[in-house]
Amino acid sequence: APSGAAVLAVRLPLPPKGKTYEAWVADGAVHRAGQFSGSTFALKERVAHGAQVMVTLENAGGVDAPTSKQLRRARA
């Protein structure tokens, strides 16, 4: 949306026990955008036009920066 509000529409299998999917917004720096279970999710970080949205699989509770390879990636 022009306001920067964004929804991530994905369908991933449930994460393994002790893991979570984490969304990230990269716009020069990488920002945490929230944890989710693998389905549609409203990002907690605004997404500027041209920013990249990424999904990684991380330890439950989340992390401060991505520690695993990107599972999904899209440009806003």
C-alpha positions, -999 to 999 in steps of 0.1 A, spaced: 0 0 0 12 36 -5 14 38 33 40 11 34 16 -14 50 22 -49 36 9 -84 38 31 -114 30 11 -141 12 30 -174 13 22 -210 20 50 -228 37 49 -261 58 46 -256 95 81 -249 109 99 -277 127 96 -278 165 118 -251 180 118 -230 148 98 -201 134 96 -183 101 108 -148 103 101 -120 78 127 -92 70 126 -59 51 158 -48 34 160 -12 23 197 -6 27 196 -21 62 177 -53 72 148 -49 96 128 -76 115 93 -76 102 78 -104 124 76 -141 130 49 -163 115 39 -199 111 41 -201 73 9 -186 60 -4 -151 52 10 -125 76 8 -87 81 43 -74 83 51 -53 114 76 -32 95 66 -7 68 78 -16 33 90 12 10 87 9 -28 117 -10 -41 125 -26 -7 131 -64 -6 110 -87 17 127 -119 27 117 -150 47 141 -172 67 137 -201 91 151 -192 125 151 -204 161 118 -200 180 117 -166 196 133 -150 166 168 -134 160 182 -99 155 195 -106 120 190 -134 95 211 -165 103 198 -189 75 194 -188 38 164 -170 23 135 -193 16 114 -166 -2 123 -132 -15 102 -105 -32 107 -68 -41 80 -43 -32 
